[in-house]
């Protein structure tokens, strides 16, 4: 019974960690009504069941986070991508894993060009090695993004080999 007029409810969390819901309609549907294509908004994140009015079926949709780039400004590091979940993600740097389990702002999911498109590490990623970073949410784990910088503890290093 799927058509382009079918209402599908998509759940996700906003940048404050609040539950949100969006109504979507398929862009394409098979003539026999057995399949349809949904275009998801970029703010979609996490792993939630899709709902269609009148249907008992609720398939699980997993939004795997993506990492497209990073910014470094002073002691502030941020990752750019999609699918980040405020209070529900972890970030694995070389030698450091940060769990974002609250909405206190220490690790802060924020807007980039869209909601849930950037995560700021407000001095929480103060020390990590040279290598990759990946993001994990209930939706899955991103591909690793190669970082070309490292963070050392504040102070003067005694020896640095390159």
Number of C-alpha atoms within 10 A of each C-alpha: 12 20 19 16 12 17 16 17 15 20 20 19 22 21 21 17 16 11 10 11 12 13 12 18 20 18 13 15 19 13 11 9 11 10 13 17 14 13 10 14 12 15 19 27 27 23 17 18 14 14 18 19 10 6 8 8 11 11 11 12 15 17 24 21 27 22 21 14 13 17 13 10 7 7 13 14 18 19 25 21 21 26 30 36 33 27 22 18 24 20 22 16 23 16 12 14 15 15 15 21 14 15 16 11 15 15 25 24 30 22 17 14 11 13 19 27 25 26 25 21 20 15 13 13 22 16 16 19 16 14 15 17 22 20 29 22 24 18 20 17 17 20 16 16 18 15 16 10 12 14 13 13 9 8 6 7 8 5 5 5 3 2
